[in-house]
């Protein structure tokens, strides 16, 4: 798996944070699910690209 550059990673994390922020206004449960899935995704990506 190819490692993304720093700006792309930051853009993905900002988009994830905005999704959590806006979804929390409508349904806190959905917001929590988005946050957990996003964190698992980012953690998995970091583990898979750790050696590169």
Gaussian input, Z-matrix of N, CA and C with variables (Angstrom, degrees):
# hf/3-21g

backbone

0 1
 N
 C     1     B1
 C     2     B2     1     A1
 N     3     B3     2     A2     1     D1
 C     4     B4     3     A3     2     D2
 C     5     B5     4     A4     3     D3
 N     6     B6     5     A5     4     D4
 C     7     B7     6     A6     5     D5
 C     8     B8     7     A7     6     D6
 N     9     B9     8     A8     7     D7
 C    10    B10     9     A9     8     D8
 C    11    B11    10    A10     9     D9
 N    12    B12    11    A11    10    D10
 C    13    B13    12    A12    11    D11
 C    14    B14    13    A13    12    D12
 N    15    B15    14    A14    13    D13
 C    16    B16    15    A15    14    D14
 C    17    B17    16    A16    15    D15
 N    18    B18    17    A17    16    D16
 C    19    B19    18    A18    17    D17
 C    20    B20    19    A19    18    D18
 N    21    B21    20    A20    19    D19
 C    22    B22    21    A21    20    D20
 C    23    B23    22    A22    21    D21
 N    24    B24    23    A23    22    D22
 C    25    B25    24    A24    23    D23
 C    26    B26    25    A25    24    D24
 N    27    B27    26    A26    25    D25
 C    28    B28    27    A27    26    D26
 C    29    B29    28    A28    27    D27
 N    30    B30    29    A29    28    D28
 C    31    B31    30    A30    29    D29
 C    32    B32    31    A31    30    D30
 N    33    B33    32    A32    31    D31
 C    34    B34    33    A33    32    D32
 C    35    B35    34    A34    33    D33
 N    36    B36    35    A35    34    D34
 C    37    B37    36    A36    35    D35
 C    38    B38    37    A37    36    D36
 N    39    B39    38    A38    37    D37
 C    40    B40    39    A39    38    D38
 C    41    B41    40    A40    39    D39
 N    42    B42    41    A41    40    D40
 C    43    B43    42    A42    41    D41
 C    44    B44    43    A43    42    D42
 N    45    B45    44    A44    43    D43
 C    46    B46    45    A45    44    D44
 C    47    B47    46    A46    45    D45
 N    48    B48    47    A47    46    D46
 C    49    B49    48    A48    47    D47
 C    50    B50    49    A49    48    D48
 N    51    B51    50    A50    49    D49
 C    52    B52    51    A51    50    D50
 C    53    B53    52    A52    51    D51
 N    54    B54    53    A53    52    D52
 C    55    B55    54    A54    53    D53
 C    56    B56    55    A55    54    D54
 N    57    B57    56    A56    55    D55
 C    58    B58    57    A57    56    D56
 C    59    B59    58    A58    57    D57
 N    60    B60    59    A59    58    D58
 C    61    B61    60    A60    59    D59
 C    62    B62    61    A61    60    D60
 N    63    B63    62    A62    61    D61
 C    64    B64    63    A63    62    D62
 C    65    B65    64    A64    63    D63
 N    66    B66    65    A65    64    D64
 C    67    B67    66    A66    65    D65
 C    68    B68    67    A67    66    D66
 N    69    B69    68    A68    67    D67
 C    70    B70    69    A69    68    D68
 C    71    B71    70    A70    69    D69
 N    72    B72    71    A71    70    D70
 C    73    B73    72    A72    71    D71
 C    74    B74    73    A73    72    D72
 N    75    B75    74    A74    73    D73
 C    76    B76    75    A75    74    D74
 C    77    B77    76    A76    75    D75
 N    78    B78    77    A77    76    D76
 C    79    B79    78    A78    77    D77
 C    80    B80    79    A79    78    D78
 N    81    B81    80    A80    79    D79
 C    82    B82    81    A81    80    D80
 C    83    B83    82    A82    81    D81
 N    84    B84    83    A83    82    D82
 C    85    B85    84    A84    83    D83
 C    86    B86    85    A85    84    D84
 N    87    B87    86    A86    85    D85
 C    88    B88    87    A87    86    D86
 C    89    B89    88    A88    87    D87
 N    90    B90    89    A89    88    D88
 C    91    B91    90    A90    89    D89
 C    92    B92    91    A91    90    D90
 N    93    B93    92    A92    91    D91
 C    94    B94    93    A93    92    D92
 C    95    B95    94    A94    93    D93
 N    96    B96    95    A95    94    D94
 C    97    B97    96    A96    95    D95
 C    98    B98    97    A97    96    D96
 N    99    B99    98    A98    97    D97
 C   100   B100    99    A99    98    D98
 C   101   B101   100   A100    99    D99
 N   102   B102   101   A101   100   D100
 C   103   B103   102   A102   101   D101
 C   104   B104   103   A103   102   D102
 N   105   B105   104   A104   103   D103
 C   106   B106   105   A105   104   D104
 C   107   B107   106   A106   105   D105
 N   108   B108   107   A107   106   D106
 C   109   B109   108   A108   107   D107
 C   110   B110   109   A109   108   D108
 N   111   B111   110   A110   109   D109
 C   112   B112   111   A111   110   D110
 C   113   B113   112   A112   111   D111
 N   114   B114   113   A113   112   D112
 C   115   B115   114   A114   113   D113
 C   116   B116   115   A115   114   D114
 N   117   B117   116   A116   115   D115
 C   118   B118   117   A117   116   D116
 C   119   B119   118   A118   117   D117
 N   120   B120   119   A119   118   D118
 C   121   B121   120   A120   119   D119
 C   122   B122   121   A121   120   D120
 N   123   B123   122   A122   121   D121
 C   124   B124   123   A123   122   D122
 C   125   B125   124   A124   123   D123
 N   126   B126   125   A125   124   D124
 C   127   B127   126   A126   125   D125
 C   128   B128   127   A127   126   D126
 N   129   B129   128   A128   127   D127
 C   130   B130   129   A129   128   D128
 C   131   B131   130   A130   129   D129
 N   132   B132   131   A131   130   D130
 C   133   B133   132   A132   131   D131
 C   134   B134   133   A133   132   D132
 N   135   B135   134   A134   133   D133
 C   136   B136   135   A135   134   D134
 C   137   B137   136   A136   135   D135
 N   138   B138   137   A137   136   D136
 C   139   B139   138   A138   137   D137
 C   140   B140   139   A139   138   D138
 N   141   B141   140   A140   139   D139
 C   142   B142   141   A141   140   D140
 C   143   B143   142   A142   141   D141
 N   144   B144   143   A143   142   D142
 C   145   B145   144   A144   143   D143
 C   146   B146   145   A145   144   D144
 N   147   B147   146   A146   145   D145
 C   148   B148   147   A147   146   D146
 C   149   B149   148   A148   147   D147
 N   150   B150   149   A149   148   D148
 C   151   B151   150   A150   149   D149
 C   152   B152   151   A151   150   D150
 N   153   B153   152   A152   151   D151
 C   154   B154   153   A153   152   D152
 C   155   B155   154   A154   153   D153

   B1=1.4580
   B2=1.5275
   B3=1.3068
   B4=1.4596
   B5=1.5321
   B6=1.3132
   B7=1.4525
   B8=1.5292
   B9=1.3306
   B10=1.4620
   B11=1.5231
   B12=1.3323
   B13=1.4614
   B14=1.5294
   B15=1.3010
   B16=1.4660
   B17=1.5292
   B18=1.3152
   B19=1.4747
   B20=1.5216
   B21=1.3157
   B22=1.4607
   B23=1.5216
   B24=1.3225
   B25=1.4680
   B26=1.5265
   B27=1.3215
   B28=1.4591
   B29=1.5176
   B30=1.3240
   B31=1.4632
   B32=1.5267
   B33=1.3225
   B34=1.4666
   B35=1.5257
   B36=1.3159
   B37=1.4670
   B38=1.5299
   B39=1.3192
   B40=1.4682
   B41=1.5203
   B42=1.3327
   B43=1.4681
   B44=1.5285
   B45=1.3238
   B46=1.4633
   B47=1.5195
   B48=1.3283
   B49=1.4693
   B50=1.5222
   B51=1.3286
   B52=1.4684
   B53=1.5255
   B54=1.3338
   B55=1.4678
   B56=1.5207
   B57=1.3247
   B58=1.4611
   B59=1.5291
   B60=1.3221
   B61=1.4640
   B62=1.5311
   B63=1.3259
   B64=1.4625
   B65=1.5243
   B66=1.3264
   B67=1.4600
   B68=1.5287
   B69=1.3242
   B70=1.4661
   B71=1.5240
   B72=1.3308
   B73=1.4598
   B74=1.5219
   B75=1.3202
   B76=1.4586
   B77=1.5251
   B78=1.3240
   B79=1.4554
   B80=1.5304
   B81=1.3194
   B82=1.4699
   B83=1.5310
   B84=1.3193
   B85=1.4629
   B86=1.5256
   B87=1.3074
   B88=1.4647
   B89=1.5265
   B90=1.3071
   B91=1.4549
   B92=1.5254
   B93=1.3116
   B94=1.4645
   B95=1.5231
   B96=1.3173
   B97=1.4647
   B98=1.5260
   B99=1.3260
   B100=1.4702
   B101=1.5291
   B102=1.3159
   B103=1.4653
   B104=1.5319
   B105=1.3228
   B106=1.4692
   B107=1.5267
   B108=1.3253
   B109=1.4697
   B110=1.5265
   B111=1.3176
   B112=1.4584
   B113=1.5155
   B114=1.3166
   B115=1.4680
   B116=1.5252
   B117=1.3206
   B118=1.4627
   B119=1.5295
   B120=1.3247
   B121=1.4597
   B122=1.5169
   B123=1.3258
   B124=1.4714
   B125=1.5279
   B126=1.3201
   B127=1.4619
   B128=1.5277
   B129=1.3349
   B130=1.4644
   B131=1.5306
   B132=1.3225
   B133=1.4629
   B134=1.5293
   B135=1.3288
   B136=1.4595
   B137=1.5266
   B138=1.3282
   B139=1.4664
   B140=1.5318
   B141=1.3372
   B142=1.4702
   B143=1.5250
   B144=1.3293
   B145=1.4598
   B146=1.5294
   B147=1.3070
   B148=1.4714
   B149=1.5239
   B150=1.3043
   B151=1.4517
   B152=1.5027
   B153=1.3157
   B154=1.4749
   B155=1.4946
   A1=108.39
   A2=115.36
   A3=120.82
   A4=110.27
   A5=116.14
   A6=121.58
   A7=110.40
   A8=116.46
   A9=121.74
   A10=109.54
   A11=116.22
   A12=117.20
   A13=109.97
   A14=116.64
   A15=122.88
   A16=111.92
   A17=118.08
   A18=120.71
   A19=111.46
   A20=117.15
   A21=120.51
   A22=110.45
   A23=117.08
   A24=120.69
   A25=110.56
   A26=116.95
   A27=120.63
   A28=111.37
   A29=117.66
   A30=121.32
   A31=111.03
   A32=116.76
   A33=120.61
   A34=110.35
   A35=117.23
   A36=120.54
   A37=111.77
   A38=117.73
   A39=120.56
   A40=110.16
   A41=116.89
   A42=120.22
   A43=110.71
   A44=116.80
   A45=120.97
   A46=111.00
   A47=117.35
   A48=121.29
   A49=110.79
   A50=117.66
   A51=120.52
   A52=111.50
   A53=116.96
   A54=119.53
   A55=110.93
   A56=117.05
   A57=120.88
   A58=110.29
   A59=116.47
   A60=120.69
   A61=111.54
   A62=116.46
   A63=119.50
   A64=112.62
   A65=117.85
   A66=118.74
   A67=111.30
   A68=117.81
   A69=119.91
   A70=111.95
   A71=117.25
   A72=120.13
   A73=111.33
   A74=117.54
   A75=121.32
   A76=112.79
   A77=117.24
   A78=120.65
   A79=109.14
   A80=117.20
   A81=120.07
   A82=113.73
   A83=117.35
   A84=119.91
   A85=110.41
   A86=116.89
   A87=121.01
   A88=109.79
   A89=116.58
   A90=120.77
   A91=111.36
   A92=116.85
   A93=120.75
   A94=111.14
   A95=116.95
   A96=120.62
   A97=110.33
   A98=117.25
   A99=120.92
   A100=109.87
   A101=117.29
   A102=120.97
   A103=111.16
   A104=117.09
   A105=120.59
   A106=110.65
   A107=116.92
   A108=120.05
   A109=110.24
   A110=117.21
   A111=120.59
   A112=112.59
   A113=116.54
   A114=119.90
   A115=111.68
   A116=116.55
   A117=119.84
   A118=110.10
   A119=116.73
   A120=120.44
   A121=112.67
   A122=116.51
   A123=120.66
   A124=110.47
   A125=117.33
   A126=121.23
   A127=110.58
   A128=116.69
   A129=120.84
   A130=111.06
   A131=116.02
   A132=119.93
   A133=110.76
   A134=116.84
   A135=120.25
   A136=111.47
   A137=117.46
   A138=120.67
   A139=110.10
   A140=117.04
   A141=120.44
   A142=112.65
   A143=118.15
   A144=120.56
   A145=112.66
   A146=116.87
   A147=120.87
   A148=112.63
   A149=118.78
   A150=121.41
   A151=114.87
   A152=118.82
   A153=120.64
   A154=112.74
   D1=133.29
   D2=-177.69
   D3=-83.81
   D4=136.61
   D5=179.85
   D6=-77.72
   D7=134.31
   D8=177.42
   D9=-77.12
   D10=156.44
   D11=176.69
   D12=-76.93
   D13=168.84
   D14=-172.12
   D15=-62.19
   D16=-40.71
   D17=-178.30
   D18=-65.95
   D19=-38.12
   D20=179.07
   D21=-66.91
   D22=-43.21
   D23=177.47
   D24=-60.37
   D25=-43.38
   D26=179.87
   D27=-64.21
   D28=-39.81
   D29=179.16
   D30=-64.31
   D31=-40.42
   D32=177.83
   D33=-64.35
   D34=-43.91
   D35=-179.63
   D36=-66.72
   D37=-36.96
   D38=177.38
   D39=-67.04
   D40=-42.25
   D41=178.02
   D42=-62.13
   D43=-40.91
   D44=177.39
   D45=-62.99
   D46=-43.52
   D47=179.53
   D48=-63.53
   D49=-39.65
   D50=178.36
   D51=-67.66
   D52=-37.77
   D53=176.39
   D54=-62.02
   D55=-42.94
   D56=178.57
   D57=-64.72
   D58=-42.70
   D59=-179.60
   D60=-60.79
   D61=-50.08
   D62=-177.23
   D63=-71.21
   D64=-35.79
   D65=179.41
   D66=-71.48
   D67=-24.53
   D68=178.66
   D69=-68.48
   D70=-22.56
   D71=177.15
   D72=-71.87
   D73=-26.80
   D74=-175.91
   D75=-100.67
   D76=-44.21
   D77=-176.94
   D78=-152.58
   D79=109.59
   D80=-178.06
   D81=-63.24
   D82=-30.16
   D83=179.79
   D84=-66.46
   D85=-44.88
   D86=177.94
   D87=-62.75
   D88=-38.83
   D89=178.43
   D90=-61.25
   D91=-43.15
   D92=178.62
   D93=-64.76
   D94=-40.73
   D95=179.20
   D96=-64.24
   D97=-44.01
   D98=178.74
   D99=-61.67
   D100=-42.47
   D101=-179.49
   D102=-63.17
   D103=-45.53
   D104=-178.16
   D105=-66.53
   D106=-45.43
   D107=179.35
   D108=-63.31
   D109=-40.70
   D110=177.97
   D111=-63.40
   D112=-43.74
   D113=178.94
   D114=-64.81
   D115=-40.21
   D116=177.22
   D117=-63.62
   D118=-41.26
   D119=178.77
   D120=-63.23
   D121=-45.64
   D122=179.76
   D123=-66.07
   D124=-40.98
   D125=178.78
   D126=-63.54
   D127=-43.91
   D128=179.26
   D129=-63.29
   D130=-42.77
   D131=178.63
   D132=-60.74
   D133=-43.52
   D134=-179.48
   D135=-65.23
   D136=-37.32
   D137=178.07
   D138=-67.22
   D139=-42.86
   D140=-177.28
   D141=-68.73
   D142=-29.38
   D143=-177.26
   D144=-107.30
   D145=16.93
   D146=-175.79
   D147=-62.04
   D148=-39.96
   D149=-176.12
   D150=-80.80
   D151=-2.94
   D152=-174.25
   D153=-105.74

